Amino acid sequence: MKENIEYLKDLRDVKQLMERSSKFISLSGLSGVMAGLYALVCAYLVYQNMYQETDYGGGGQRILFVSSVNSQMMFIYGLSSLVLAFATFFYLTLKKAKRNQLKVFGKPAFQLFYSLLTPLVVGGLVCLILISNGEILYIAPLTLIFYGLALINASQFTYSDIKGLGFVQCILGIISLYFIGYGLVFWSLGFGVSHIIYGVIMYRKYDKQ
């Protein structure tokens, strides 16, 4: 019995060594939580900037007000959220790697970032073209879909949980294409709420060890 326990322990040690050499396992769950919070703040600012009060019909409702200035502001808010998320990600990743004595800038890290950047760059260019043509209603669905594809693509080089988050983003993006007037709501659910939920799960699963 004792030999079996030691054998299983050796197998776990070998598995951990293989993961360290082939996968990027320094992702911090807290970075996901912070990215979600940044996204929710960004969504609130976009809502305040682009949805304005109107008394048309006596309903006192908010309607989408599109202009070149608003489109630029939306881009600035989104870019700021992205920069803050990446800065937080790098800081917390370096901190976790140092604590666990892991190498950050190795082959798994470059494979992870390459697999992430390919769909993100393509999606970013598509969205910039749409913004330049004033087609902002499709920005939220497409950013969700391309980001989800990026996570699914990158999941083979890090924690498999990332794939689940990627599918959630894709599904929300596709639903958002159908309910085209509610893009900001689905964007908030995807980049905000989903990030926070998955960040908490990953923190409890991998960071608190």
Phi and psi restraints in degrees (value plus and minus 20) as a CYANA .aco file:
   2 LYS   PHI     -83.7   -43.7
   2 LYS   PSI     -58.4   -18.4
   3 GLU   PHI     -85.0   -45.0
   3 GLU   PSI     -57.2   -17.2
   4 ASN   PHI     -85.4   -45.4
   4 ASN   PSI     -60.7   -20.7
   5 ILE   PHI     -83.4   -43.4
   5 ILE   PSI     -64.6   -24.6
   6 GLU   PHI     -84.2   -44.2
   6 GLU   PSI     -56.3   -16.3
   7 TYR   PHI     -85.1   -45.1
   7 TYR   PSI     -62.9   -22.9
   8 LEU   PHI     -85.1   -45.1
   8 LEU   PSI     -57.4   -17.4
   9 LYS   PHI     -84.3   -44.3
   9 LYS   PSI     -61.2   -21.2
  10 ASP   PHI     -83.3   -43.3
  10 ASP   PSI     -58.4   -18.4
  11 LEU   PHI     -84.6   -44.6
  11 LEU   PSI     -59.9   -19.9
  12 ARG   PHI     -85.0   -45.0
  12 ARG   PSI     -60.2   -20.2
  13 ASP   PHI     -83.6   -43.6
  13 ASP   PSI     -61.7   -21.7
  14 VAL   PHI     -84.0   -44.0
  14 VAL   PSI     -61.8   -21.8
  15 LYS   PHI     -82.4   -42.4
  15 LYS   PSI     -62.1   -22.1
  16 GLN   PHI     -84.2   -44.2
  16 GLN   PSI     -60.4   -20.4
  17 LEU   PHI     -84.0   -44.0
  17 LEU   PSI     -59.7   -19.7
  18 MET   PHI     -87.1   -47.1
  18 MET   PSI     -58.7   -18.7
  19 GLU   PHI     -86.5   -46.5
  19 GLU   PSI     -58.7   -18.7
  20 ARG   PHI     -83.2   -43.2
  20 ARG   PSI     -53.4   -13.4
  21 SER   PHI    -107.8   -67.8
  21 SER   PSI     -42.5    -2.5
  22 SER   PHI    -135.5   -95.5
  22 SER   PSI     -34.6     5.4
  23 LYS   PHI    -150.5  -110.5
  23 LYS   PSI     131.8   171.8
  24 PHE   PHI    -107.8   -67.8
  24 PHE   PSI      86.2   126.2
  25 ILE   PHI    -135.4   -95.4
  25 ILE   PSI       5.1    45.1
  26 SER   PHI    -120.8   -80.8
  26 SER   PSI     -10.1    29.9
  27 LEU   PHI     -82.1   -42.1
  27 LEU   PSI     116.2   156.2
  28 SER   PHI    -122.9   -82.9
  28 SER   PSI     111.0   151.0
  29 GLY   PHI     -84.0   -44.0
  29 GLY   PSI     -50.8   -10.8
  30 LEU   PHI     -84.5   -44.5
  30 LEU   PSI     -50.9   -10.9
  31 SER   PHI     -84.6   -44.6
  31 SER   PSI     -54.2   -14.2
  32 GLY   PHI     -86.9   -46.9
  32 GLY   PSI     -60.6   -20.6
  33 VAL   PHI     -82.7   -42.7
  33 VAL   PSI     -65.6   -25.6
  34 MET   PHI     -85.8   -45.8
  34 MET   PSI     -59.8   -19.8
  35 ALA   PHI     -80.6   -40.6
  35 ALA   PSI     -59.4   -19.4
  36 GLY   PHI     -84.3   -44.3
  36 GLY   PSI     -60.6   -20.6
  37 LEU   PHI     -85.8   -45.8
  37 LEU   PSI     -62.9   -22.9
  38 TYR   PHI     -79.3   -39.3
  38 TYR   PSI     -62.3   -22.3
  39 ALA   PHI     -84.2   -44.2
  39 ALA   PSI     -59.6   -19.6
  40 LEU   PHI     -86.9   -46.9
  40 LEU   PSI     -59.3   -19.3
  41 VAL   PHI     -84.0   -44.0
  41 VAL   PSI     -63.1   -23.1
  42 CYS   PHI     -80.2   -40.2
  42 CYS   PSI     -64.4   -24.4
  43 ALA   PHI     -83.0   -43.0
  43 ALA   PSI     -59.4   -19.4
  44 TYR   PHI     -83.7   -43.7
  44 TYR   PSI     -63.7   -23.7
  45 LEU   PHI     -85.0   -45.0
  45 LEU   PSI     -60.8   -20.8
  46 VAL   PHI     -83.1   -43.1
  46 VAL   PSI     -62.6   -22.6
  47 TYR   PHI     -80.9   -40.9
  47 TYR   PSI     -65.4   -25.4
  48 GLN   PHI     -85.9   -45.9
  48 GLN   PSI     -52.0   -12.0
  49 ASN   PHI    -104.5   -64.5
  49 ASN   PSI     -55.0   -15.0
  50 MET   PHI    -128.5   -88.5
  50 MET   PSI     -36.3     3.7
  51 TYR   PHI    -129.7   -89.7
  51 TYR   PSI      91.6   131.6
  52 GLN   PHI    -133.2   -93.2
  52 GLN   PSI     131.9   171.9
  53 GLU   PHI     -87.8   -47.8
  53 GLU   PSI     123.5   163.5
  54 THR   PHI    -163.2  -123.2
  54 THR   PSI     125.8   165.8
  55 ASP   PHI    -121.9   -81.9
  55 ASP   PSI      -7.0    33.0
  56 TYR   PHI     -82.3   -42.3
  56 TYR   PSI     102.3   142.3
  57 GLY   PHI      61.2   101.2
  57 GLY   PSI     -16.7    23.3
  58 GLY   PHI      54.4    94.4
  58 GLY   PSI      -7.4    32.6
  59 GLY   PHI    -109.2   -69.2
  59 GLY   PSI     -39.4     0.6
  60 GLY   PHI      41.1    81.1
  60 GLY   PSI      16.8    56.8
  61 GLN   PHI    -111.5   -71.5
  61 GLN   PSI     146.8   186.8
  62 ARG   PHI    -118.0   -78.0
  62 ARG   PSI     112.7   152.7
  63 ILE   PHI    -140.1  -100.1
  63 ILE   PSI     136.9   176.9
  64 LEU   PHI     -95.0   -55.0
  64 LEU   PSI     103.5   143.5
  65 PHE   PHI    -133.1   -93.1
  65 PHE   PSI      91.1   131.1
  66 VAL   PHI    -124.2   -84.2
  66 VAL   PSI     109.7   149.7
  67 SER   PHI    -170.0  -130.0
  67 SER   PSI     148.8   188.8
  68 SER   PHI     -84.2   -44.2
  68 SER   PSI     -55.9   -15.9
  69 VAL   PHI     -86.3   -46.3
  69 VAL   PSI     -64.9   -24.9
  70 ASN   PHI     -83.3   -43.3
  70 ASN   PSI     -59.1   -19.1
  71 SER   PHI     -82.7   -42.7
  71 SER   PSI     -60.3   -20.3
  72 GLN   PHI     -85.7   -45.7
  72 GLN   PSI     -61.1   -21.1
  73 MET   PHI     -84.7   -44.7
  73 MET   PSI     -60.7   -20.7
  74 MET   PHI     -79.8   -39.8
  74 MET   PSI     -62.2   -22.2
  75 PHE   PHI     -83.7   -43.7
  75 PHE   PSI     -62.1   -22.1
  76 ILE   PHI     -84.6   -44.6
  76 ILE   PSI     -64.0   -24.0
  77 TYR   PHI     -81.6   -41.6
  77 TYR   PSI     -66.1   -26.1
  78 GLY   PHI     -83.5   -43.5
  78 GLY   PSI     -62.6   -22.6
  79 LEU   PHI     -85.9   -45.9
  79 LEU   PSI     -60.3   -20.3
  80 SER   PHI     -82.7   -42.7
  80 SER   PSI     -62.7   -22.7
  81 SER   PHI     -81.1   -41.1
  81 SER   PSI     -61.5   -21.5
  82 LEU   PHI     -85.7   -45.7
  82 LEU   PSI     -63.6   -23.6
  83 VAL   PHI     -83.3   -43.3
  83 VAL   PSI     -64.7   -24.7
  84 LEU   PHI     -82.5   -42.5
  84 LEU   PSI     -60.9   -20.9
  85 ALA   PHI     -83.6   -43.6
  85 ALA   PSI     -64.5   -24.5
  86 PHE   PHI     -88.5   -48.5
  86 PHE   PSI     -58.2   -18.2
  87 ALA   PHI     -83.3   -43.3
  87 ALA   PSI     -63.8   -23.8
  88 THR   PHI     -84.8   -44.8
  88 THR   PSI     -60.9   -20.9
  89 PHE   PHI     -79.0   -39.0
  89 PHE   PSI     -68.4   -28.4
  90 PHE   PHI     -84.7   -44.7
  90 PHE   PSI     -60.8   -20.8
  91 TYR   PHI     -83.9   -43.9
  91 TYR   PSI     -70.0   -30.0
  92 LEU   PHI     -90.3   -50.3
  92 LEU   PSI     -51.8   -11.8
  93 THR   PHI     -86.4   -46.4
  93 THR   PSI     -66.4   -26.4
  94 LEU   PHI     -81.9   -41.9
  94 LEU   PSI     -59.3   -19.3
  95 LYS   PHI     -84.5   -44.5
  95 LYS   PSI     -64.3   -24.3
  96 LYS   PHI     -87.6   -47.6
  96 LYS   PSI     -61.0   -21.0
  97 ALA   PHI     -82.8   -42.8
  97 ALA   PSI     -60.8   -20.8
  98 LYS   PHI     -85.6   -45.6
  98 LYS   PSI     -60.4   -20.4
  99 ARG   PHI     -85.1   -45.1
  99 ARG   PSI     -57.9   -17.9
 100 ASN   PHI    -115.7   -75.7
 100 ASN   PSI     -13.9    26.1
 101 GLN   PHI      36.1    76.1
 101 GLN   PSI      28.9    68.9
 102 LEU   PHI    -130.6   -90.6
 102 LEU   PSI     131.5   171.5
 103 LYS   PHI    -105.1   -65.1
 103 LYS   PSI     109.3   149.3
 104 VAL   PHI    -108.7   -68.7
 104 VAL   PSI     -72.7   -32.7
 105 PHE   PHI    -113.3   -73.3
 105 PHE   PSI      48.4    88.4
 106 GLY   PHI    -136.9   -96.9
 106 GLY   PSI    -190.6  -150.6
 107 LYS   PHI     -80.4   -40.4
 107 LYS   PSI     -64.7   -24.7
 108 PRO   PHI     -78.6   -38.6
 108 PRO   PSI     -57.2   -17.2
 109 ALA   PHI     -85.0   -45.0
 109 ALA   PSI     -64.4   -24.4
 110 PHE   PHI     -86.4   -46.4
 110 PHE   PSI     -57.5   -17.5
 111 GLN   PHI     -84.6   -44.6
 111 GLN   PSI     -60.3   -20.3
 112 LEU   PHI     -83.0   -43.0
 112 LEU   PSI     -69.6   -29.6
 113 PHE   PHI     -88.4   -48.4
 113 PHE   PSI     -55.8   -15.8
 114 TYR   PHI     -85.0   -45.0
 114 TYR   PSI     -64.3   -24.3
 115 SER   PHI     -87.7   -47.7
 115 SER   PSI     -49.6    -9.6
 116 LEU   PHI     -94.7   -54.7
 116 LEU   PSI     -65.6   -25.6
 117 LEU   PHI     -89.6   -49.6
 117 LEU   PSI     -51.7   -11.7
 118 THR   PHI     -78.0   -38.0
 118 THR   PSI     -75.9   -35.9
 119 PRO   PHI     -87.0   -47.0
 119 PRO   PSI     -53.3   -13.3
 120 LEU   PHI     -86.9   -46.9
 120 LEU   PSI     -61.8   -21.8
 121 VAL   PHI     -86.0   -46.0
 121 VAL   PSI     -65.5   -25.5
 122 VAL   PHI     -80.6   -40.6
 122 VAL   PSI     -67.5   -27.5
 123 GLY   PHI     -83.6   -43.6
 123 GLY   PSI     -58.4   -18.4
 124 GLY   PHI     -82.8   -42.8
 124 GLY   PSI     -62.5   -22.5
 125 LEU   PHI     -84.7   -44.7
 125 LEU   PSI     -61.7   -21.7
 126 VAL   PHI     -80.9   -40.9
 126 VAL   PSI     -64.3   -24.3
 127 CYS   PHI     -86.8   -46.8
 127 CYS   PSI     -57.3   -17.3
 128 LEU   PHI     -83.9   -43.9
 128 LEU   PSI     -59.9   -19.9
 129 ILE   PHI     -83.8   -43.8
 129 ILE   PSI     -62.2   -22.2
 130 LEU   PHI     -85.0   -45.0
 130 LEU   PSI     -61.0   -21.0
 131 ILE   PHI     -83.0   -43.0
 131 ILE   PSI     -62.3   -22.3
 132 SER   PHI     -83.6   -43.6
 132 SER   PSI     -45.2    -5.2
 133 ASN   PHI    -116.3   -76.3
 133 ASN   PSI     -15.1    24.9
 134 GLY   PHI      58.7    98.7
 134 GLY   PSI      -9.0    31.0
 135 GLU   PHI    -113.1   -73.1
 135 GLU   PSI      48.1    88.1
 136 ILE   PHI    -103.8   -63.8
 136 ILE   PSI     -33.7     6.3
 137 LEU   PHI     -86.5   -46.5
 137 LEU   PSI     -41.4    -1.4
 138 TYR   PHI    -115.4   -75.4
 138 TYR   PSI     -21.1    18.9
 139 ILE   PHI     -86.1   -46.1
 139 ILE   PSI     -68.9   -28.9
 140 ALA   PHI     -80.2   -40.2
 140 ALA   PSI     -70.2   -30.2
 141 PRO   PHI     -80.2   -40.2
 141 PRO   PSI     -63.1   -23.1
 142 LEU   PHI     -90.4   -50.4
 142 LEU   PSI     -57.0   -17.0
 143 THR   PHI     -84.5   -44.5
 143 THR   PSI     -58.4   -18.4
 144 LEU   PHI     -83.8   -43.8
 144 LEU   PSI     -64.9   -24.9
 145 ILE   PHI     -86.8   -46.8
 145 ILE   PSI     -68.0   -28.0
 146 PHE   PHI     -86.6   -46.6
 146 PHE   PSI     -57.2   -17.2
 147 TYR   PHI     -86.2   -46.2
 147 TYR   PSI     -60.5   -20.5
 148 GLY   PHI     -82.0   -42.0
 148 GLY   PSI     -62.4   -22.4
 149 LEU   PHI     -83.1   -43.1
 149 LEU   PSI     -57.3   -17.3
 150 ALA   PHI     -83.9   -43.9
 150 ALA   PSI     -62.5   -22.5
 151 LEU   PHI     -86.0   -46.0
 151 LEU   PSI     -62.7   -22.7
 152 ILE   PHI     -82.5   -42.5
 152 ILE   PSI     -61.0   -21.0
 153 ASN   PHI     -85.8   -45.8
 153 ASN   PSI     -56.0   -16.0
 154 ALA   PHI    -105.9   -65.9
 154 ALA   PSI     -33.8     6.2
 155 SER   PHI     -83.2   -43.2
 155 SER   PSI     -42.4    -2.4
 156 GLN   PHI     -91.6   -51.6
 156 GLN   PSI     -33.4     6.6
 157 PHE   PHI    -130.5   -90.5
 157 PHE   PSI     -12.0    28.0
 158 THR   PHI    -171.6  -131.6
 158 THR   PSI    -175.8  -135.8
 159 TYR   PHI     -81.0   -41.0
 159 TYR   PSI     116.6   156.6
 160 SER   PHI     -86.6   -46.6
 160 SER   PSI     -38.7     1.3
 161 ASP   PHI     -79.5   -39.5
 161 ASP   PSI     -46.9    -6.9
 162 ILE   PHI     -81.3   -41.3
 162 ILE   PSI     -52.2   -12.2
 163 LYS   PHI     -82.3   -42.3
 163 LYS   PSI     -60.2   -20.2
 164 GLY   PHI     -81.6   -41.6
 164 GLY   PSI     -62.6   -22.6
 165 LEU   PHI     -83.1   -43.1
 165 LEU   PSI     -57.4   -17.4
 166 GLY   PHI     -82.6   -42.6
 166 GLY   PSI     -62.9   -22.9
 167 PHE   PHI     -85.5   -45.5
 167 PHE   PSI     -57.3   -17.3
 168 VAL   PHI     -80.7   -40.7
 168 VAL   PSI     -64.7   -24.7
 169 GLN   PHI     -82.1   -42.1
 169 GLN   PSI     -64.7   -24.7
 170 CYS   PHI     -82.2   -42.2
 170 CYS   PSI     -64.1   -24.1
 171 ILE   PHI     -83.2   -43.2
 171 ILE   PSI     -64.3   -24.3
 172 LEU   PHI     -83.0   -43.0
 172 LEU   PSI     -58.6   -18.6
 173 GLY   PHI     -84.6   -44.6
 173 GLY   PSI     -62.0   -22.0
 174 ILE   PHI     -86.7   -46.7
 174 ILE   PSI     -62.8   -22.8
 175 ILE   PHI     -83.0   -43.0
 175 ILE   PSI     -58.1   -18.1
 176 SER   PHI     -83.9   -43.9
 176 SER   PSI     -51.5   -11.5
 177 LEU   PHI     -83.8   -43.8
 177 LEU   PSI     -50.2   -10.2
 178 TYR   PHI     -98.5   -58.5
 178 TYR   PSI     -66.1   -26.1
 179 PHE   PHI    -115.8   -75.8
 179 PHE   PSI      49.3    89.3
 180 ILE   PHI     -82.9   -42.9
 180 ILE   PSI     -45.6    -5.6
 181 GLY   PHI    -100.6   -60.6
 181 GLY   PSI     -24.4    15.6
 182 TYR   PHI    -135.7   -95.7
 182 TYR   PSI      10.4    50.4
 183 GLY   PHI     -78.4   -38.4
 183 GLY   PSI     -60.6   -20.6
 184 LEU   PHI     -85.1   -45.1
 184 LEU   PSI     -54.1   -14.1
 185 VAL   PHI     -84.8   -44.8
 185 VAL   PSI     -68.2   -28.2
 186 PHE   PHI     -88.2   -48.2
 186 PHE   PSI     -55.4   -15.4
 187 TRP   PHI     -81.9   -41.9
 187 TRP   PSI     -61.9   -21.9
 188 SER   PHI     -85.6   -45.6
 188 SER   PSI     -59.1   -19.1
 189 LEU   PHI     -85.3   -45.3
 189 LEU   PSI     -60.9   -20.9
 190 GLY   PHI     -94.6   -54.6
 190 GLY   PSI     -80.0   -40.0
 191 PHE   PHI     -98.9   -58.9
 191 PHE   PSI     -43.9    -3.9
 192 GLY   PHI    -116.5   -76.5
 192 GLY   PSI     -94.6   -54.6
 193 VAL   PHI     -83.5   -43.5
 193 VAL   PSI     -66.7   -26.7
 194 SER   PHI     -82.2   -42.2
 194 SER   PSI     -59.8   -19.8
 195 HIS   PHI     -81.7   -41.7
 195 HIS   PSI     -63.3   -23.3
 196 ILE   PHI     -84.5   -44.5
 196 ILE   PSI     -64.9   -24.9
 197 ILE   PHI     -82.8   -42.8
 197 ILE   PSI     -69.3   -29.3
 198 TYR   PHI     -87.0   -47.0
 198 TYR   PSI     -53.6   -13.6
 199 GLY   PHI     -83.0   -43.0
 199 GLY   PSI     -62.9   -22.9
 200 VAL   PHI     -84.3   -44.3
 200 VAL   PSI     -63.6   -23.6
 201 ILE   PHI     -81.0   -41.0
 201 ILE   PSI     -66.2   -26.2
 202 MET   PHI     -88.6   -48.6
 202 MET   PSI     -54.6   -14.6
 203 TYR   PHI     -84.7   -44.7
 203 TYR   PSI     -64.9   -24.9
 204 ARG   PHI     -89.2   -49.2
 204 ARG   PSI     -49.3    -9.3
 205 LYS   PHI    -105.9   -65.9
 205 LYS   PSI     -58.8   -18.8
 206 TYR   PHI    -138.2   -98.2
 206 TYR   PSI     -50.2   -10.2
 207 ASP   PHI    -105.5   -65.5
 207 ASP   PSI     -56.6   -16.6
 208 LYS   PHI    -110.7   -70.7
 208 LYS   PSI      52.6    92.6
